[in-house]
Amino acid sequence: MYLTFKALHIISVVCWFAGLFYLPRIFVYYTERAKTEETKQVLQTMSFKLLKYITTPAAVATWVFGLILLIQNPYLFEEGWIHAKLTCVILLTVYHAYLIKYNHDVQLDAVKKSGKYFRIFNEIPTIILIIVVFLAVLKPF
């Protein structure tokens, strides 16, 4: 069962990152290109559905399957890299919480951040992804 849970964990991570990468892009389009009510409504619907039906369920699944893997292999807690990886996952979860907040602002048409802010903000999960992959593959400590 371990490999099944590992596969489900990886699938969940991929789906979670799809949302983490795309939601800020929607926010960029919303702040810079949503000139009509129709465009605003389309982007509001896109961000709402992406967050509710893909990104958040994938985040929950990532946590659930990851915790199952840790329960099945508690010796992993003896390795330093897993603590660094879990720290990164916690940071991603905080990032996700910010996306929820910004999505709420989009839904209320009350976005106070610029497109440039969201472009920079969008780089955070990329950096964390690189770190997590290297930690999980190389297990450096």
N, C-alpha and C positions, 0 to 999 in steps of 0.2 A: 504493500500500500504506500510505502514511502515515496517511491518514484511517481505514483499517481498523484499524490499530494504535491510533490515537487513540480510536476507538469502543470497542475492547476494553479500553483503559486506563480509560475512563470507567465502563464496565460493571463492571469489577473494583473500582474505587474505591467505587461504590455498594454492591456486595456486601460489601466489607470494612467499610464504615461501618455496614451493617446489623448486623453482628456486634459491632462496637465499641460501638454504642449499646445493643444488647440484652443482651449478656453481663452487664454490671454490674447490669441490672435483675433478671436471674435470680439474681444473687448477693444482691440486696436481698431478694427473695422467700425465698431459702434461709435467710438470717440471721434474718428476721423472721417467716416464716410456715410454715416447715417443721417442724411439730410431730410429725408421724408419720413412720415409716420409709418408708411408701409415697410421701408427698410429697417426702421427701428424695431417694428414688431417681428419681422423675420429674424433679426439677430437676437432679439430677446427670447424668442421661441427656441432658436438653435442653442443658445447658451443654457437655457433652462433644461431642455431635454438632454443635452450632452451631460450636464452635471447630475441630473436626477437619475437618468436611466443607464448611464455608462460609467462616468467617472467615480461617483460616490459608491455605487455597488462594487465596482472593481477595487476601490480602496479597501472596502470592508473585506472583500474576498482575499485580497493580498494579505491583510493582517491575519485573517482566520487561517488560511493555509500556511502562512509563515509560522504562526504560533503552533499549529499542529506539527510542523516539521521540527520545531524546537522541542516540543514535548516528546516527540518520538526519538530525538537525539539530544538529550540534555547535556551531553559532554561538549556540545558546541559552545556552551557558556564558559568553558575553560579557555577558549581561544579568543585572543584580543580582537581579531578582525570582525567577529560577530557583534561585538559591542559597538565598534565603529559603524558597522552596517545598520544596526538598530538605531543608532543616533541619527544617521542619514534618513531612515524611514520616519522617525519622529519629526525631523525637519520637513520632510515631504508632506506629512500629515498637517503640520502647521501651515505650510504653503497652500495645501488644499483648503484649509479653513479660510485663508485669505481669498481664495477663489470664490468660495461660497459667499463671503461678504461682498466682494466686487460684483458677483452675479446679482446679489440682492439690489445693489445700487443700479445695475443695468435695468433690472425689472421695474424699478421705480423711476427710471430716467433721471437718476441723481448721481451720475458718475462725476467724480471730482478729479480723477487722475487723467493724465494725457496719454495719447497713443505712444509717445516716446517712453513714458513710464512703463506701460505694459509690454513694450518691446524688450526693455531691459529686464523687467520682472520675468519675462518668458524664458530667460537664460538660466534661471535658478535650477529648474528640474534637469536641465541638460548637464550642468556641472555635477549635481548630485548623482545622476545616472552614471556618469563616467566613473565617479568615485566608487559607487556601489558595485558596478561590474568588475572593476579591478580588485576590489576587496574580495568579492565572492569567487573570482577565478584564481587570483594569485595567492589569497590567504597569507598576506605578507607578515602577519604577526599573530 
